[in-house]
Amino acid sequence: MSKMRLKDNYGAIADFTKVIELNPDFVYAYSNRGVSKENLGDLNGACNDWKKAASLGDEESAKWVRDQCN
């Protein structure tokens, strides 16, 4: 989250990916990694992460999928 707040999107993505490797069911790692990917212009990658977070029960990610992903 620190890297995300510093707008270090590449660093944040790397950190969230490591969290997912350690705990594949940690919903907020997917949703936040999706935001970091969106910030870099990778909407497809963001949508994939938000879909995974939504499948784990994250309502906010489900909203992002409905609003931004085709």
Summary of the structure (lengths in Angstrom):
residues: 70
radius of gyration: 11.0
end to end distance: 27.4
largest distance: 30.2
contacts: 208
relative contact order: 0.16
helix: 77%
strand: 0%
